[in-house]
């Protein structure tokens, strides 16, 4: 294949580089984002100020006039204004000191005009737009269908226009045949799609809308099928690997644990537990995703599976993304097991095991002791962070790996832990996520795992009510929020106050993201968060940051209560101490109100906490807010979550908060969240704007395509695991797993 510069020229190739396009193949995969119909002008009334646009319109008038003279001016200053119209509305194209453009803007001429919509004297305009005039008839025998040809509009930048990309593609399209087709005739017939070179020709230079539809069907299939083949191969390889069966035993630690459970398992927990038992007893490693609502009891399900492995003579490792969460898991497991977690210790049960916590901040002596117990097999359950991946951590017989919040770990990290068995047998793997995901996302992102779902909440879980608190519009609502916090504490309960930042100088807290550009652009100014409705003084703080909020609350609306901070920046021992004091307010040094960042987002379990106040809630995403509010209402008392915001009404940020307040159904919220964002955001950063991104496939809109692609990929790989009979497909799939695409796949 010729180089890009050799096909389009060096200057054009350099400009395409601004779009990340460096090869002919990448250029051919740069599909139009939409098409304009020559017979239908762009609806100019729909344009919004600040929006980058490419519009198809007709010149209505043009004039050039001199600008007023300025002292010291050495040459004539002019302004040229061309008015273009769609027949109902108009848009002004403005050029300063470019009088020669007037000759191109003849009245009645049709053109494409690109720029960012601005406004001057209440009239929308494009300042110094880029333009290409469009022929309305052909000069050859194709004139009959010329008027029906759609005009492709490409994703572009200031350095390269959509029509420049169209010109470059006109030069590159003849090379499409050289790329061949990864799908042979049989695969194409089963999929019901056209060949790839034809699809590329039709998507870039369509004669009509029917060609666009057929081309997109094929290219959309490629996006779904390529990923599904990779995932099918991974599933096949995993299922072929050997594993040590862990059938459990009667009268072991699992039975003892079940006997001491203070609550009955839900039907869902029992059903998933039975599935796990069957797979753990198998001779091939289990690879399963366990997803469920916040508080649906995933930890208990995972613990029962780990205890079954312990009964089978093996060890289980639980990998958590943060030290706070790892410590919380270790604490919760020890509490649930009681004496069963103290085998060999005074007061411990003979049929029990040992639970070890291993994190990077563990002290020298404690670390050596933990490593010894892990290596000797004394510790049946090992809870840790990335520290478990270190070479010096060796297991006696690792039979199961549980990964919490899988989206924060990659396949390679999971494999590194699995490799610590020291034998050919691979451990069973259970991945947990508290962020419910639609079925199509599960098939696409978690495609190498079988999926189990917990929808039912255990008995005793209290309902959570969520309200939006518009701080600037209704400061009395915010005052009532702090009053409610005092009431909860007076009743013997605890309160969370969540901030998006650690200190006013940091753009984000603990490395957690401001969820999207739209949220960040709202830039809630945080004024008035602590203002008394009747007071006139300035607000107590400039930003919702833990280090500013805590003293402001302690000196203001929550004065006299016991407040403490918790952030990811604190030493591990200090975090543990804070969480222990918050979990037990009866202690002399107990904590009533915890002012924290999203370090408490997942895993933190304080049943007595009933109120959460999220400051600058518009800075967080839908799933993150859903996760956060799951920290309250975990005990006998109902939970209340207050989403404080300064975002104006009728903005996307407020719509997002209203969606969270309207339902506690995480699956419904996940679909809302996905619909509001690009698939690239869901599938991983490497998908956004790259040549491998899902440009035509929507995981919500094209579920049927993903289902068919998964079925076909599974059938194909079952018949031909190495794709030896499909060499072109094998080469194409191998190209998918390059460095960039591997980053995406590692998120599955």
Helices and strands as residue ranges (DSSP letters): H 4-8, H 10-16, G 17-19, H 24-28, E 32-36, G 44-46, E 52-66, E 78-85, E 90-96, G 99-104, E 110-120, E 123-127, E 130-133, H 143-146, E 151-154, H 162-172, G 173-175, H 176-179, H 185-191, H 196-204, H 209-240, H 253-260, H 267-280, E 287-292, H 298-311, E 315-319, H 323-337, G 338-341, E 354-358, H 364-376, E 379-384, G 386-389, E 398-404, G 406-408, H 411-418, G 419-421, E 428-433, H 439-445, E 450-454, E 464-470, H 475-490, E 494-498, H 517-522, H 546-555, E 563-566, H 572-583, E 593-596, G 598-600, E 609-614, G 617-619, H 622-629, E 639-645, H 652-662, H 666-676, H 679-683, G 685-687, H 703-719, H 727-736, H 739-745
